[in-house]
Amino acid sequence: MDRRVRRIIEMLDLESHCRLHVGELARRVGLGSSRLEHLFKSNARISIRDFIRERRLAAAAALLETTEERISVIGYQVGFRDASNFNHAFKRRFGVSPRTYRARLHDDDAAEDTK
């Protein structure tokens, strides 16, 4: 894998709480935005925007499982600008809304407790 792509992934891991934009990431590794997008996709087999969104959604799912934080706060914490955008992206990825996802986890936990 290209060293610049590895560096971008490292930055995204270290600064997952920040809203990093493609232009800023590209600048940090000395590339233009479109060149970084091409390089990232050819190395990681996913677009950088999809990669970032997947990371955010995975982090949100983990927070929904492990905290009682409000859903809108979780969306903001993982980098979504508004609750509507977060809810839409989450439902598209997991097939259910964040609220339903959390409720199913609690239902599954309750069912396990009764066994």
C-alpha positions as CSV (number, residue, x, y, z in Angstrom):
1,M,0.0,0.0,0.0
2,D,1.2,3.5,-0.9
3,R,2.9,5.2,2.1
4,R,0.7,8.3,1.7
5,V,-2.5,6.2,1.9
6,R,-1.1,4.4,5.0
7,R,-0.4,7.9,6.5
8,I,-4.0,9.1,5.7
9,I,-5.4,6.0,7.4
10,E,-3.2,6.6,10.5
11,M,-4.4,10.2,10.6
12,L,-8.0,9.1,10.4
13,D,-7.4,6.7,13.2
14,L,-5.6,9.2,15.4
15,E,-8.0,12.1,14.7
16,S,-11.3,10.2,14.4
17,H,-13.0,12.8,16.5
18,C,-12.2,15.6,14.0
19,R,-14.0,16.4,10.8
20,L,-11.1,15.9,8.4
21,H,-11.9,16.9,4.8
22,V,-10.3,15.4,1.8
23,G,-8.6,18.7,0.9
24,E,-7.0,18.9,4.3
25,L,-5.8,15.3,4.2
26,A,-4.4,15.8,0.7
27,R,-2.5,18.9,1.8
28,R,-1.0,17.0,4.7
29,V,0.5,14.4,2.5
30,G,1.5,16.8,-0.3
31,L,-1.1,15.9,-2.9
32,G,-4.1,17.5,-4.6
33,S,-7.6,16.4,-3.6
34,S,-8.3,14.6,-6.8
35,R,-4.9,12.8,-6.9
36,L,-5.4,11.6,-3.3
37,E,-8.9,10.4,-4.1
38,H,-7.6,8.4,-7.1
39,L,-4.6,7.1,-5.1
40,F,-6.7,6.1,-2.1
41,K,-9.3,4.2,-4.2
42,S,-6.7,2.4,-6.2
43,N,-4.9,1.3,-3.0
44,A,-7.7,0.7,-0.5
45,R,-10.4,-0.4,-3.1
46,I,-12.9,2.1,-1.6
47,S,-13.2,5.8,-2.0
48,I,-11.8,7.9,0.8
49,R,-15.2,9.5,1.4
50,D,-16.8,6.0,1.8
51,F,-13.9,4.9,4.0
52,I,-14.4,7.9,6.3
53,R,-18.2,7.3,6.4
54,E,-17.8,3.6,7.2
55,R,-15.4,4.4,10.0
56,R,-17.8,7.0,11.4
57,L,-20.8,4.6,11.2
58,A,-18.8,1.8,12.9
59,A,-17.8,4.1,15.7
60,A,-21.5,5.2,16.0
61,A,-22.6,1.6,16.2
62,A,-20.1,0.9,19.0
63,L,-21.3,3.9,20.9
64,L,-24.9,2.9,20.5
65,E,-24.0,-0.5,22.0
66,T,-21.9,0.7,24.9
67,T,-23.4,4.1,26.0
68,E,-26.7,5.6,26.7
69,E,-25.7,8.9,25.0
70,R,-28.3,10.6,23.0
71,I,-28.3,9.5,19.3
72,S,-27.9,13.0,18.0
73,V,-24.9,13.5,20.2
74,I,-23.4,10.3,19.0
75,G,-23.9,11.3,15.4
76,Y,-22.1,14.6,16.1
77,Q,-19.3,12.9,18.1
78,V,-18.4,10.6,15.2
79,G,-18.4,13.5,12.7
80,F,-21.9,14.0,11.2
81,R,-23.0,17.6,10.9
82,D,-26.7,16.9,11.7
83,A,-28.9,14.2,13.1
84,S,-30.9,13.8,9.8
85,N,-27.7,13.1,7.8
86,F,-26.5,10.7,10.5
87,N,-29.9,8.8,10.7
88,H,-30.0,8.5,6.9
89,A,-26.5,7.2,6.5
90,F,-26.9,4.8,9.5
91,K,-30.1,3.4,8.1
92,R,-28.6,3.0,4.6
93,R,-25.6,1.1,6.2
94,F,-27.3,-1.1,8.8
95,G,-30.8,-1.3,7.5
96,V,-32.4,0.2,10.6
97,S,-32.4,3.6,12.3
98,P,-29.9,4.2,15.1
99,R,-32.9,4.1,17.6
100,T,-34.1,0.7,16.3
101,Y,-30.5,-0.6,16.3
102,R,-30.1,0.4,20.0
103,A,-33.5,-1.0,20.9
104,R,-32.7,-4.3,19.3
105,L,-29.5,-4.6,21.3
106,H,-31.4,-4.0,24.5
107,D,-34.1,-6.5,23.4
108,D,-31.4,-9.1,22.7
109,D,-29.7,-8.4,26.1
110,A,-33.1,-8.9,27.9
111,A,-33.7,-12.1,26.0
112,E,-30.2,-13.4,27.0
113,D,-30.9,-12.5,30.7
114,T,-34.1,-14.7,30.7
115,K,-32.3,-17.8,29.5
